[in-house]
Amino acid sequence: MRVKKHKEEIEFFDSIKSWWGANGEMDMLHQMNQLRLEFILNKINTHFVELPNDNKSCHLSVLDVGCGGGVASEPMARIGYEVTGVDGSLEAIKTASEHAKAMGLSIEYMSQKIETLNLKRKFDIILALEVVEHVDDLDSFVKILRQHLKSNGIVFISTINQTTKSYFMSILMAEYILGIVPKKTHDWQKFIKPSRLYGSLENEGLVPLNMSGMVYNPLFQKWTLKPDISNNYILCAKIE
């Protein structure tokens, strides 16, 4: 079976018509984002213990890699973080920029190939959320994340495990039966086992700190953090 290529990934995200519309194509991502932020903010508060809890965001910079339409960038900016978002999809960046402007948010957005990203600066926090399963070379991508992370920084990655369950839940059910995710969003062959991701992180001197499963209940339309990592999962890592 042919693996989905980079050009096809970009074309797919260029084709997204509504990143922000109510009950739009990205509605499931918005629901998941609330849970991702719960995990992210909790780990930030734990990691940057030297900063006051009520004022951490004023001191920290965030790089959102594969930011899409800004679903994660905007709430981070709203809290007070200095946010930079990059994505290979020009159409997604246009949407993100226009929506941030309409919301009165100051976010630096750039359309760049994330596989060759070189911003010449480093960040306290890097987000790579639902993006590693869309890149062609995981090791090269993780290397780029490491290059943009400050020495005391922390990186967050959320993705999908490569299991029989994930094929059924994230592709057959989500895309074709329930229709809660646009068809052809994912390629199961590019899903990533945690052991594979851990190996790539450790090769770049990044130490995984915490990992949690993200479990969706379609009956209640609710995401929950649980130990079950057989489908969606999120982790954070720091420089060794």
Buried (B, 14 or more C-beta within 10 A) or exposed (E): EEEBEBEEBBEBBEEBEEBBEEEBBBBBBBBBBEBBBBBBBBBBEEBBEEBEEEEBBEBBBBBBBBBBBBBBBBBBBBBEBBBBBBBBBEBBBBBBBBBBEEEEBEBBBEBBEBEEBEBEEBBBBBBBBBBBBBBBEBEEBBBBBBEBBBEEBBBBBBBBBBBEEBBBBBBEBBBEEEEBBBEEBBBBEBBBBBEBBBEBBBEBEBEBBBBBBBBBEEEEEEBBBEEBBBBBBBBBBBBE
